[in-house]
C-alpha cells in the first residue's frame, strides 16, 4: 500500500517517521494482512500492535527467534494476555496444546479470526483474565489506538466486572507436563503469579515463564519489581532479563522489559 511505501522511504529520517507514526495512528481503523514467523495475521495499522507489524515489519523478533529453539522442550503453552494472537498462532505451530487467555472484547474476535485464518485447532480460548483469585475482577478497557493495554483496576479505580481465574485453580493439583507460560498483562503479572504459587512451585515437570514486566503498573496494583522477582525465585526458578543481545542478570538491571524465569539451565 502507498502508506507503507512512504514509511519505508523515511528510514533515514527518524523524525519524519515519528511524525508519520503520529498521523498513521489517527487514520480510520482498517484491516491489513501481514506475515509474521510463518503466520498470517489480520492487523489494524491504526492500532499500535498493527502499526509495528505492518509498517515496521517487526514485532519482538529476537524473542520469536529464541522461542523457535526453546519451545521444542514443552508440550503445553499458556498464553496469558493473547491480544490478537501474534504469539498465540506461533505457539500453536510449535507445541501440542495452547491455552489462550484474553478478556478484552475489543480484540477477542480478532484473536479468533487469526486462529481461523491459520487453520489452528489446538488452541483453547478463555475469555477471562488470570489473577490472584478466581471469580470476578474490575477491568479497565484499553483505548482503540492501543488495544494491548487493558488492565486490572486497582482498589482506587473503577472498571467493568469480568470473570477471572487463578493459575492454581486452572491447573489443578499439579503441573505434570512440560509447560511454557507467556504473560503480558499490564502489571497483572504481580497478581497472576501470586495466584499460581502453589501449583507452579510444586510442579512435576520443566517450567519456563516469559514475562513482559510493567513496573509502574505493578506498583499501581500494590507490588514492586523486587517482590515480583522474589516470587519467581521462591518457585525455584532462575530469573534473568531477556534482551536482543541475549540473557542478562537482573541484579543491576531490573528495569529490563522482558524477563525469562526457568527451571532449566540457560
JOCORZI-V31757 format. One record per helix or strand of 2 or more residues. SS is the DSSP state (helix for helix, strand for strand). FROM is the first residue (numbers start at 0). LEN is the number of residues. If there is no record, write none. Layout:
SS:FROM:LEN
SS:FROM:LEN
This chain:
helix:1:8
helix:13:11
strand:31:5
strand:38:5
helix:47:9
helix:60:13
strand:75:5
helix:85:7
strand:96:5
helix:104:13
strand:122:4
strand:128:2
strand:134:6
strand:150:2
strand:159:6
helix:166:5
strand:178:5
helix:188:6
helix:196:5
strand:206:6
helix:214:6
helix:224:10
strand:237:6
strand:245:3
strand:257:5
